[in-house]
């Protein structure tokens, strides 16, 4: 079973994503900021990481740049799921490998379809809810 790490400082976002992804057959772990995510990554690498940008202690941008520096050979994909759609965020995220940028609100169906496509799997039919 594929393991996904969700990083977001809003517990309700994590709760909704976790429930939907577990129902889609994924194992889900969670962190509430970039520092917690790095501590997790010291112990194990997920198959995919989904992160917000704006978080306390360490932002999603800082987290991604730290991963690039500390783990240049990481094999997991990164989905940036954020309401921050400014060009500056798209530009720095383009400089990273295996990164996809998704804007909130995003439907659960679209997110799961994107994750399934990332893993080369077909998309299940899922009720349309929005996150963000």
Secondary structure by P-SEA (a helix, b strand, c coil): cbbbbbbcccaaaaaaaaaaaaaabbbbbbbccaaaaaaaaacccccbbbbbcccccccaaaaaaaaaaacccccbbbbbccccccaaaaaaaaaccbbbbbcccccaaaaaaaaaaaaccccccccccccc
